[in-house]
Amino acid sequence: MKISVIGVGYLGAVHAASMAELGHEVIGLDVDTERIQRLAAGQPPFHEPGFEEILRRGIETGNLRFTTDYADLADAEVHFLGLGTPQRADGMGADLSYLHAAVDSLLEVLPARAGQGTLVVGKSTVPAGTARALADRIEAVDGARLMWNPEFLREGFAVQDTIAPDRIVYGVRDEYAARAAGTEEPGRQVDRARAPEVALLDAVYARILETGVPRLVMGFETAELVKVSANAFLATKISFINAIAEICEATGADVTDISRAIGMDDRIGSKFLRAGVGFGGGCLPKDIRAFIASAEDLGVGEALGFLREVDELNERRRVHVVDIAREMLGGLEGRRITVLGAAFKPDSDDVRDSPALDVANQLQVAGADVVVTDPEALDNAARRAPHLRGVADLDDALTGADLVVLLTEWRQYRDLDPAAVASRVAAPRLIDGRNVLPLRAWREAGWEVRALGRP
Ligand code: UGA
């Protein structure tokens, strides 16, 4: 099928390459000329395991092309919207301006296929109500339909999550018509006349659906809310265990044992129960804020009051690490601190709202002499925080440190040999901000160690 993906940021680029991998003829569009040139040359603009391979394969087979010109999209049967919806500069809500600008441009080319059945599929994370408003504009073009198909991919697993997701959600204007068309029965061919948009998206995802991945059909608003509810739940789970970590520190209990023990109850589950410096990235923080803002706009702000706590608790984790550092060093002024990690999580070079970078910055502002190291994210860190000193070589970064602070749990940091590191630093002091190091081994090698929520 001929497909376009509009907006080739993280989500869009991975989606475009994955759709080409499934055998479709894909064209990716972005207004960022440099990004398009890089992608067209087979160079990934971000670090994502497995992405480069499918990007190159798509280009080599001719299945995957890139453009900055909407006119090149005119013959596509399906258009995916992969635009970013960052936090607004003037508040907590989502900035939908990229999405609206893309739809404005798309509306200029949609009439080229008038009457032939064209599907527009939103993948961006948006406040409830966005899809219905966009559908009114898109469906004014004869034969054009809109669906909302939220994306649940995790950075670091983006390709796998796109090609083998644990569920696919379709938001449609009329869920009752879609049900009548047979969407409720797994494996049944959907009646094309009654729900043409569902039949079309099923055809796009045919190879994924054949593997038995559940596909859930629901109304626009419900689909929009599935996405933000999922991220809000994940953020809440992390802040919950971090709240328990605060209690642990006041009582001498160990939060990692609590996680292990409560996680064995499968109603609770062990994932996303890792206490530490908290969540960051381009999604969870801004999504919970946008969710709060949208609930307030709807007049039901009280319902999500707890998400403010979740956000505040998460911010407090970062300040807490700075406080521990100050306590261990008896003041921060002029002290050499090495921060291990700049990315918001391992296997990513993304530094958006990264706890590691934020803590490094706060330490520096408080007068410390900070060195940041990271195997992949130093270029992005330098762009976002040019005043921080980045050192790529791990040994060099550790040399002379008065304190080492682990804030992103890259494999190479988890595997560090405490005795070898001790011989490089000025003083063997460590904060394990992710609760991943074998503390006993570090203590036995002579380190003074503090961890979050552990004795
Ligand atoms: C998140 C969701 O997990 C995806 O399902 C969603 O599609 C994506 O946002 C999105 O909205 O696009 P991602 O931002 O890639 O994915 O990162 P996560 O793996 O969720 O991690 C978020 C943060 O939580 C990281 O900083 C991580 O270090 C932290 N975290 C995670 C913890 O502090 N503790 C945990 O137990 C788990």
Residues whose N, C-alpha, C, O or C-beta is under 5 A from the ligand:
A	BS01	UGA	E151 F152 L153 R154 E155 I238 F272 L273 R274 G278 F279 G280 G281 C283 L284 F344 K345
